[in-house]
Amino acid sequence: MSRRISKARQPRKFWGRLLLLAVCIVLLAPVVEVLFVRFFNPPVTTLMLFRKLEASFSKKYHGDMHYRWVPLRDVSRDFLDAVWQMEDSRFFNHDGFDWIEVEEAVERAERRSQPVRGVSTISMQCARSLFLWEGRSWARKGIEAYYTFLMEHLLSKQRILELYVNVIELGDGIYGIEEGAEHYYHVSAKDLTRSQCAMLAAILPYPRGWDPHSPSPRLWARYMIVLRRMNQGGSIVRKLDE
C-alpha cells in the first residue's frame, strides 16, 4: 500500500519541481537581461523584432531597423531636457514609479470618465522598448513593472537615460536619437538645434504617425508645450553630474 502511495506521489513531485524551475527561469531571466545592458549596449531590442515581424503581416510599415548607438555625452542636452521635462520630470526623484503622477492621472480620468493614461516613466518606457512589446494588457504591464524595478536597482539613472535615448522609436524603422537626428535633419545627435530637439521629443507618443516636417495641429500644439516646459524647467546637466 505504501509503495502505491509513493509511486502516486512521484509524478506530483516531478511536476512540482518542473513548475518551480519554470518560475525560477521566469524570475531570473529578466535579471540576466538587465545585467547584460548594464555592461553592454544592446545589439537589438524586443520591440525592433516585434516591429519587423509586424511588417511581414502588414503593408503599412516596411520593418527596416535603422539603429546606431551614441554615448550619452554625445546627445544634445536640449534633447535630454526635452524628454526629461515632457516625459518624466521627476525621473531623478522616483524609483521607477511616479506615484504622484499616478494619483494625478487617476483624478483626471475620474473627472473625464476616461481610462487612466500618461503614467509611464522614462524607466518604464525604456523597459518596454528594450524587453517587451506594445500593448495595454495587464499581463504586459505587470512584466513591465518587474523589469522597471530591476532596472532601477541594477542600473544608474544615467545608464537608464542612455539606454532610453538610444532605443526609443522615432519613426518607422528609426530607433534612437542618433538615427532620428540623421533621418529627419541630416545631423548627428549632438548637433541638433533646440527646436529640432523639441520636435523629436514631441513625436514620441506617435512616432510612426507624426511627421516632424509636416506637423499636424495636434503635433504642433505638443511641440509648443515641449518648448515651454524646456524653458520653464531646469537643465538636466546638473542632475547628470550629481
C-alpha beads as a LAMMPS data file, in Angstrom:
LAMMPS data file: protein, C-alpha beads

242 atoms
241 bonds

1 atom types
1 bond types

-500.0 500.0 xlo xhi
-500.0 500.0 ylo yhi
-500.0 500.0 zlo zhi

Masses

1 110.0

Atoms # bond

1 1 1 0.000 0.000 0.000
2 1 1 2.799 2.409 0.930
3 1 1 4.547 1.631 -2.363
4 1 1 1.447 2.590 -4.323
5 1 1 1.206 5.902 -2.450
6 1 1 4.899 6.543 -3.050
7 1 1 4.505 5.866 -6.774
8 1 1 1.473 8.194 -6.931
9 1 1 3.456 10.988 -5.314
10 1 1 6.391 10.745 -7.727
11 1 1 4.604 12.381 -10.691
12 1 1 3.395 15.155 -8.377
13 1 1 6.950 15.801 -7.189
14 1 1 8.174 15.842 -10.779
15 1 1 5.583 18.372 -11.923
16 1 1 6.084 20.417 -8.765
17 1 1 9.829 20.628 -9.382
18 1 1 9.228 21.437 -13.035
19 1 1 6.862 24.255 -12.065
20 1 1 9.395 25.592 -9.559
21 1 1 12.122 25.507 -12.219
22 1 1 9.876 27.365 -14.662
23 1 1 9.114 30.050 -12.057
24 1 1 12.831 30.474 -11.295
25 1 1 13.630 30.866 -15.003
26 1 1 10.846 33.420 -15.449
27 1 1 12.112 35.451 -12.479
28 1 1 15.840 35.136 -13.190
29 1 1 15.841 35.672 -16.976
30 1 1 14.943 39.379 -16.648
31 1 1 17.732 39.803 -14.075
32 1 1 20.239 38.423 -16.582
33 1 1 18.863 40.654 -19.339
34 1 1 19.074 43.801 -17.207
35 1 1 22.592 42.934 -16.056
36 1 1 23.585 42.456 -19.692
37 1 1 22.503 46.006 -20.674
38 1 1 24.279 47.336 -17.603
39 1 1 27.610 46.398 -19.149
40 1 1 26.855 46.056 -22.867
41 1 1 24.921 48.115 -25.400
42 1 1 22.008 46.062 -26.748
43 1 1 22.570 44.997 -30.388
44 1 1 18.811 44.720 -30.898
45 1 1 15.649 45.134 -28.797
46 1 1 12.489 43.087 -28.463
47 1 1 10.431 45.965 -29.866
48 1 1 12.568 46.045 -33.019
49 1 1 11.978 42.327 -33.548
50 1 1 8.248 42.702 -32.990
51 1 1 8.109 45.594 -35.457
52 1 1 9.920 43.523 -38.062
53 1 1 7.506 40.654 -37.523
54 1 1 4.573 43.054 -37.711
55 1 1 5.796 44.412 -41.049
56 1 1 5.766 40.927 -42.530
57 1 1 1.993 40.808 -41.978
58 1 1 1.199 44.429 -42.826
59 1 1 1.969 46.553 -45.870
60 1 1 1.627 49.727 -43.805
61 1 1 5.163 49.516 -42.359
62 1 1 8.425 48.473 -44.010
63 1 1 10.052 46.856 -40.968
64 1 1 13.619 48.076 -41.518
65 1 1 15.876 48.597 -38.490
66 1 1 17.952 51.769 -38.539
67 1 1 19.756 51.821 -35.212
68 1 1 23.059 53.361 -34.154
69 1 1 24.321 53.702 -30.612
70 1 1 25.629 57.019 -29.307
71 1 1 27.090 57.710 -25.842
72 1 1 25.015 59.949 -23.583
73 1 1 27.733 62.613 -23.677
74 1 1 27.203 62.934 -27.437
75 1 1 23.471 63.609 -27.195
76 1 1 22.270 67.205 -27.313
77 1 1 21.478 68.422 -23.806
78 1 1 18.447 70.152 -25.288
79 1 1 17.020 66.790 -26.311
80 1 1 17.696 65.345 -22.861
81 1 1 15.975 68.383 -21.333
82 1 1 13.026 67.926 -23.695
83 1 1 12.369 64.269 -22.873
84 1 1 13.043 64.853 -19.173
85 1 1 10.581 67.722 -18.873
86 1 1 7.949 66.200 -21.160
87 1 1 8.093 62.506 -20.389
88 1 1 9.165 62.300 -16.749
89 1 1 10.065 65.493 -14.869
90 1 1 10.530 63.558 -11.601
91 1 1 12.821 60.961 -13.191
92 1 1 15.704 61.664 -10.796
93 1 1 13.469 61.629 -7.717
94 1 1 11.465 58.404 -8.048
95 1 1 12.331 54.707 -8.051
96 1 1 10.830 53.972 -11.458
97 1 1 7.206 54.615 -10.492
98 1 1 5.941 58.178 -10.217
99 1 1 3.167 57.758 -7.653
100 1 1 2.431 61.489 -7.681
101 1 1 1.742 61.340 -11.418
102 1 1 -0.331 58.180 -10.942
103 1 1 -2.545 59.946 -8.402
104 1 1 -2.954 62.966 -10.651
105 1 1 -3.736 60.732 -13.653
106 1 1 -6.399 58.864 -11.684
107 1 1 -8.035 62.149 -10.683
108 1 1 -8.006 63.367 -14.308
109 1 1 -9.502 60.095 -15.502
110 1 1 -12.283 60.255 -12.927
111 1 1 -13.154 63.842 -13.868
112 1 1 -13.312 62.975 -17.578
113 1 1 -14.742 59.465 -17.147
114 1 1 -11.863 58.066 -19.182
115 1 1 -9.258 55.306 -18.665
116 1 1 -6.103 56.227 -16.744
117 1 1 -3.315 57.277 -19.125
118 1 1 0.008 59.097 -19.176
119 1 1 1.704 57.492 -16.170
120 1 1 4.691 55.794 -17.842
121 1 1 8.036 56.990 -16.525
122 1 1 11.223 57.048 -18.579
123 1 1 12.300 53.852 -16.811
124 1 1 9.030 52.123 -17.706
125 1 1 9.208 53.274 -21.320
126 1 1 12.813 52.110 -21.527
127 1 1 11.902 48.675 -20.134
128 1 1 9.099 48.393 -22.667
129 1 1 11.305 49.375 -25.605
130 1 1 14.163 47.099 -24.578
131 1 1 12.485 43.916 -23.417
132 1 1 8.770 43.948 -24.206
133 1 1 6.141 44.860 -26.782
134 1 1 3.456 47.487 -27.259
135 1 1 0.064 46.798 -25.714
136 1 1 -2.241 47.624 -22.839
137 1 1 -2.813 44.212 -21.255
138 1 1 -2.421 43.816 -17.506
139 1 1 -0.001 40.928 -18.048
140 1 1 2.364 43.118 -20.049
141 1 1 2.073 45.926 -17.519
142 1 1 2.949 43.529 -14.724
143 1 1 6.045 42.265 -16.549
144 1 1 6.967 45.864 -17.358
145 1 1 6.762 46.752 -13.660
146 1 1 9.129 43.886 -12.793
147 1 1 11.681 44.983 -15.407
148 1 1 11.367 48.582 -14.213
149 1 1 12.026 47.515 -10.622
150 1 1 15.121 45.587 -11.705
151 1 1 16.459 48.429 -13.856
152 1 1 16.093 50.951 -11.060
153 1 1 18.002 48.709 -8.656
154 1 1 20.663 47.354 -11.014
155 1 1 21.326 50.393 -13.244
156 1 1 22.168 54.022 -12.604
157 1 1 19.822 56.792 -13.675
158 1 1 22.414 57.890 -16.217
159 1 1 22.546 54.411 -17.755
160 1 1 18.751 54.165 -17.916
161 1 1 18.633 57.536 -19.674
162 1 1 21.388 56.490 -22.083
163 1 1 19.518 53.301 -22.931
164 1 1 16.268 55.207 -23.330
165 1 1 17.514 57.779 -25.844
166 1 1 19.200 55.050 -27.880
167 1 1 16.294 52.607 -28.191
168 1 1 13.237 54.863 -28.394
169 1 1 11.198 54.627 -31.570
170 1 1 11.349 57.825 -33.639
171 1 1 9.686 56.664 -36.842
172 1 1 9.004 53.593 -38.920
173 1 1 12.228 51.614 -38.528
174 1 1 14.007 54.556 -36.841
175 1 1 15.425 53.762 -33.395
176 1 1 17.411 56.047 -31.127
177 1 1 18.219 59.722 -31.200
178 1 1 21.271 59.340 -33.464
179 1 1 19.241 57.732 -36.247
180 1 1 16.363 60.131 -35.628
181 1 1 18.622 63.164 -35.977
182 1 1 20.178 61.810 -39.158
183 1 1 16.880 60.698 -40.694
184 1 1 14.941 63.919 -40.143
185 1 1 17.620 66.626 -40.036
186 1 1 20.806 65.066 -41.509
187 1 1 22.884 65.918 -38.440
188 1 1 24.306 63.979 -35.519
189 1 1 22.501 63.840 -32.170
190 1 1 24.882 66.353 -30.603
191 1 1 24.297 68.933 -33.363
192 1 1 20.504 69.128 -33.108
193 1 1 19.090 72.601 -32.551
194 1 1 16.810 73.371 -29.619
195 1 1 13.791 73.499 -31.926
196 1 1 14.667 70.177 -33.561
197 1 1 15.092 68.553 -30.156
198 1 1 11.678 69.782 -29.072
199 1 1 10.052 68.421 -32.227
200 1 1 11.665 64.981 -31.892
201 1 1 10.564 64.812 -28.267
202 1 1 7.062 65.859 -29.325
203 1 1 6.584 62.903 -31.696
204 1 1 7.394 60.250 -29.075
205 1 1 3.770 59.289 -28.322
206 1 1 3.071 58.552 -32.006
207 1 1 6.436 58.216 -33.783
208 1 1 5.168 56.230 -36.761
209 1 1 2.237 58.523 -37.390
210 1 1 3.584 62.046 -36.865
211 1 1 5.974 63.750 -39.283
212 1 1 8.265 66.496 -37.903
213 1 1 8.447 68.061 -41.371
214 1 1 4.677 68.236 -41.744
215 1 1 3.280 68.593 -38.230
216 1 1 -0.442 68.174 -37.682
217 1 1 -2.226 70.712 -35.434
218 1 1 -2.005 68.226 -32.574
219 1 1 1.729 67.675 -33.056
220 1 1 2.333 71.417 -33.369
221 1 1 0.475 72.022 -30.106
222 1 1 2.544 69.353 -28.365
223 1 1 5.742 70.856 -29.809
224 1 1 4.842 74.219 -28.264
225 1 1 4.222 72.527 -24.912
226 1 1 7.650 70.856 -25.079
227 1 1 9.346 74.192 -25.763
228 1 1 7.503 75.867 -22.919
229 1 1 8.453 73.168 -20.448
230 1 1 12.063 73.243 -21.620
231 1 1 12.158 76.994 -20.992
232 1 1 10.484 76.759 -17.602
233 1 1 12.249 73.663 -16.289
234 1 1 15.806 73.333 -15.085
235 1 1 18.771 71.951 -17.004
236 1 1 19.480 68.243 -16.850
237 1 1 23.257 68.811 -16.813
238 1 1 23.378 69.394 -13.063
239 1 1 21.281 66.286 -12.421
240 1 1 23.592 64.134 -14.510
241 1 1 26.634 65.427 -12.633
242 1 1 25.205 64.653 -9.198

Bonds

1 1 1 2
2 1 2 3
3 1 3 4
4 1 4 5
5 1 5 6
6 1 6 7
7 1 7 8
8 1 8 9
9 1 9 10
10 1 10 11
11 1 11 12
12 1 12 13
13 1 13 14
14 1 14 15
15 1 15 16
16 1 16 17
17 1 17 18
18 1 18 19
19 1 19 20
20 1 20 21
21 1 21 22
22 1 22 23
23 1 23 24
24 1 24 25
25 1 25 26
26 1 26 27
27 1 27 28
28 1 28 29
29 1 29 30
30 1 30 31
31 1 31 32
32 1 32 33
33 1 33 34
34 1 34 35
35 1 35 36
36 1 36 37
37 1 37 38
38 1 38 39
39 1 39 40
40 1 40 41
41 1 41 42
42 1 42 43
43 1 43 44
44 1 44 45
45 1 45 46
46 1 46 47
47 1 47 48
48 1 48 49
49 1 49 50
50 1 50 51
51 1 51 52
52 1 52 53
53 1 53 54
54 1 54 55
55 1 55 56
56 1 56 57
57 1 57 58
58 1 58 59
59 1 59 60
60 1 60 61
61 1 61 62
62 1 62 63
63 1 63 64
64 1 64 65
65 1 65 66
66 1 66 67
67 1 67 68
68 1 68 69
69 1 69 70
70 1 70 71
71 1 71 72
72 1 72 73
73 1 73 74
74 1 74 75
75 1 75 76
76 1 76 77
77 1 77 78
78 1 78 79
79 1 79 80
80 1 80 81
81 1 81 82
82 1 82 83
83 1 83 84
84 1 84 85
85 1 85 86
86 1 86 87
87 1 87 88
88 1 88 89
89 1 89 90
90 1 90 91
91 1 91 92
92 1 92 93
93 1 93 94
94 1 94 95
95 1 95 96
96 1 96 97
97 1 97 98
98 1 98 99
99 1 99 100
100 1 100 101
101 1 101 102
102 1 102 103
103 1 103 104
104 1 104 105
105 1 105 106
106 1 106 107
107 1 107 108
108 1 108 109
109 1 109 110
110 1 110 111
111 1 111 112
112 1 112 113
113 1 113 114
114 1 114 115
115 1 115 116
116 1 116 117
117 1 117 118
118 1 118 119
119 1 119 120
120 1 120 121
121 1 121 122
122 1 122 123
123 1 123 124
124 1 124 125
125 1 125 126
126 1 126 127
127 1 127 128
128 1 128 129
129 1 129 130
130 1 130 131
131 1 131 132
132 1 132 133
133 1 133 134
134 1 134 135
135 1 135 136
136 1 136 137
137 1 137 138
138 1 138 139
139 1 139 140
140 1 140 141
141 1 141 142
142 1 142 143
143 1 143 144
144 1 144 145
145 1 145 146
146 1 146 147
147 1 147 148
148 1 148 149
149 1 149 150
150 1 150 151
151 1 151 152
152 1 152 153
153 1 153 154
154 1 154 155
155 1 155 156
156 1 156 157
157 1 157 158
158 1 158 159
159 1 159 160
160 1 160 161
161 1 161 162
162 1 162 163
163 1 163 164
164 1 164 165
165 1 165 166
166 1 166 167
167 1 167 168
168 1 168 169
169 1 169 170
170 1 170 171
171 1 171 172
172 1 172 173
173 1 173 174
174 1 174 175
175 1 175 176
176 1 176 177
177 1 177 178
178 1 178 179
179 1 179 180
180 1 180 181
181 1 181 182
182 1 182 183
183 1 183 184
184 1 184 185
185 1 185 186
186 1 186 187
187 1 187 188
188 1 188 189
189 1 189 190
190 1 190 191
191 1 191 192
192 1 192 193
193 1 193 194
194 1 194 195
195 1 195 196
196 1 196 197
197 1 197 198
198 1 198 199
199 1 199 200
200 1 200 201
201 1 201 202
202 1 202 203
203 1 203 204
204 1 204 205
205 1 205 206
206 1 206 207
207 1 207 208
208 1 208 209
209 1 209 210
210 1 210 211
211 1 211 212
212 1 212 213
213 1 213 214
214 1 214 215
215 1 215 216
216 1 216 217
217 1 217 218
218 1 218 219
219 1 219 220
220 1 220 221
221 1 221 222
222 1 222 223
223 1 223 224
224 1 224 225
225 1 225 226
226 1 226 227
227 1 227 228
228 1 228 229
229 1 229 230
230 1 230 231
231 1 231 232
232 1 232 233
233 1 233 234
234 1 234 235
235 1 235 236
236 1 236 237
237 1 237 238
238 1 238 239
239 1 239 240
240 1 240 241
241 1 241 242
